[in-house]
Amino acid sequence: MKLYLIQHGLAFVEEKDPERRLSSQGEAQTQRAAEYLRSRSIKVGAIWHSKKIRAVQTAEIIAEAIDGGRRQGRDDMNPLDP
């Protein structure tokens, strides 16, 4: 089994967007990562992500690029979780 860890792209600061969505730069960063994975023919059975909107957006971009199987928002994938 292989495990790939990807951090979300650049998000807006909380003062500008309280939900901290991906900025256009963050979307572009994530798209480049997705294109790299696609170019390497990376396939995954599932994409786990936190329920934060920036993580959901990142998972959607990656899943679309690599036909990423099912996506699952998890409660145990937040900053500072063990």
Secondary structure, DSSP 8 states (H G I E B T S, - for coil): ----------B--TTT-TT--B-HHHHHHHHHHHHHHHHTT---SEEEEESSHHHHHHHHHHHHHHT--EEEEETT-STT--
